[in-house]
Amino acid sequence: MPSVPATATTGGTDATDVGTVTARLRVSATRLARLLRRQGDTGLSPSQLSALTSIENHGPMTLGALAEHERVAPPSITNVVAKLEDKGLVTRSPCASDRRVAHVSTTAAGAALLDEVRQRKDVWLAARLGELSDDERERLAAALDVLDHLTGLDRP
């Protein structure tokens, strides 16, 4: 992993310096993620919410595939899914061709919870964006294009 230039920690004053931008972006992204997480409080642990979101986004999947996607050990994902199942947010269905394998999918309650969380986050964020000037919103929109490029979302 490349090291961050010294100006990131020594207080470089050039606003476009890679180290300065790196530090500011990391702090801002972390702060925004924390604030959004507070808005979407579900009573679920971050790993439970992440797993539920993955199941919804990728459709029914095996526990092994979910563990791989979430980058956790299979026993960990089994515990997460059991807790989600106890809350009625997911269901397990045995595979027709191999009864040892189960597919997990979101329930209507699980999908509704995720929709509610997204709605709360969107309402909070829209209110904050409403406090910005037109110029600030235009600059933010341009920055989003750059962030999409940085994170690879603009690639096929």
C-alpha positions in Angstrom: 0.0 0.0 0.0 1.5 3.4 -1.0 2.3 5.7 1.9 0.6 9.0 2.3 2.8 12.0 1.6 4.2 13.7 4.7 2.1 16.9 4.1 -1.0 14.9 5.2 0.4 14.8 8.7 2.6 17.9 8.8 -0.2 20.3 7.9 0.5 21.0 4.2 -1.4 24.1 3.1 -2.0 23.3 -0.6 -5.7 22.3 -0.8 -5.0 20.1 -3.8 -2.0 18.3 -2.2 -2.7 14.5 -2.4 -1.9 14.1 1.3 -4.2 16.9 2.4 -7.0 15.7 0.2 -6.5 12.2 1.4 -6.8 13.2 5.1 -9.8 15.5 4.5 -11.7 12.9 2.4 -11.1 10.1 4.9 -12.4 12.3 7.8 -15.4 13.6 5.9 -16.4 10.2 4.6 -16.1 8.6 8.0 -18.1 11.4 9.6 -20.8 11.2 7.0 -21.0 7.4 7.3 -21.3 7.7 11.1 -24.1 10.4 10.9 -26.0 8.3 8.3 -25.6 5.2 10.5 -27.2 7.1 13.4 -30.2 8.1 11.2 -30.8 4.5 10.2 -30.7 2.9 13.7 -32.4 -0.4 13.3 -31.4 -2.3 16.5 -29.3 -4.6 14.3 -25.6 -4.9 14.6 -23.5 -3.5 11.7 -22.8 -7.1 10.6 -26.5 -8.0 10.7 -27.5 -4.9 8.7 -24.7 -5.6 6.2 -25.7 -9.2 5.7 -29.4 -8.3 5.3 -28.5 -5.6 2.7 -26.3 -8.1 0.8 -29.1 -10.7 0.8 -31.6 -8.2 -0.5 -29.2 -6.8 -3.2 -28.0 -10.2 -4.4 -31.1 -12.2 -4.1 -31.4 -15.6 -2.4 -27.9 -17.0 -1.7 -26.3 -19.8 0.1 -24.8 -19.2 3.5 -21.3 -19.9 2.0 -21.8 -17.3 -0.7 -23.0 -14.8 1.9 -20.0 -15.5 4.1 -17.7 -15.0 1.2 -19.5 -11.8 0.1 -19.3 -10.4 3.7 -15.7 -11.7 4.1 -16.4 -13.5 7.3 -16.1 -17.2 8.4 -19.0 -19.5 7.7 -19.7 -20.0 11.5 -20.0 -16.2 11.9 -22.5 -15.8 9.1 -24.5 -18.7 10.4 -24.9 -16.8 13.7 -25.7 -13.6 11.9 -28.4 -15.3 9.8 -29.8 -17.1 12.8 -30.4 -13.7 14.6 -31.9 -12.2 11.4 -34.1 -15.3 11.1 -35.2 -15.0 14.8 -36.3 -11.4 14.1 -38.3 -12.5 11.0 -36.1 -10.6 8.6 -34.8 -13.5 6.5 -35.8 -17.1 5.8 -33.8 -20.2 5.0 -34.9 -22.6 2.3 -33.2 -25.9 1.7 -31.8 -26.4 -1.8 -33.9 -28.8 -3.8 -30.9 -30.6 -5.2 -28.8 -30.8 -2.0 -30.7 -30.7 1.3 -27.5 -29.9 3.1 -27.4 -26.5 1.5 -29.7 -23.7 2.4 -30.5 -20.5 0.6 -31.3 -17.4 2.6 -33.6 -14.6 1.4 -35.2 -11.5 2.8 -38.7 -11.6 4.1 -41.2 -8.8 3.5 -40.4 -7.5 7.0 -36.7 -7.5 6.1 -37.3 -5.6 2.9 -39.6 -3.1 4.7 -37.0 -2.5 7.4 -34.3 -1.7 4.8 -36.7 0.6 2.9 -37.5 2.4 6.1 -33.8 2.8 6.9 -33.1 4.2 3.5 -36.0 6.5 3.7 -34.9 7.9 7.1 -31.3 8.4 5.8 -32.6 10.1 2.6 -34.8 12.5 4.5 -32.0 13.4 6.9 -29.5 13.9 4.0 -32.0 15.9 1.9 -32.6 18.2 4.8 -28.9 18.8 5.2 -28.5 19.3 1.4 -31.4 21.8 1.5 -29.2 24.0 3.8 -26.6 24.3 1.1 -26.5 27.1 -1.4 -27.1 26.3 -5.1 -23.4 26.8 -5.8 -22.5 24.3 -3.0 -24.9 21.7 -4.3 -23.5 22.1 -7.8 -19.9 21.6 -6.5 -21.1 18.6 -4.5 -22.7 17.1 -7.6 -19.4 17.5 -9.5 -17.5 16.0 -6.6 -19.9 13.0 -6.7 -18.8 12.2 -10.3 -15.2 12.2 -9.1 -16.1 10.0 -6.1 -17.8 7.6 -8.4 -14.7 7.5 -10.6 -12.5 7.0 -7.5 -14.6 4.1 -6.2 -15.0 2.5 -9.6 -18.7 3.0 -9.8 -18.3 4.6 -13.2 -16.7 1.5 -14.7 -18.7 -1.2 -16.5 
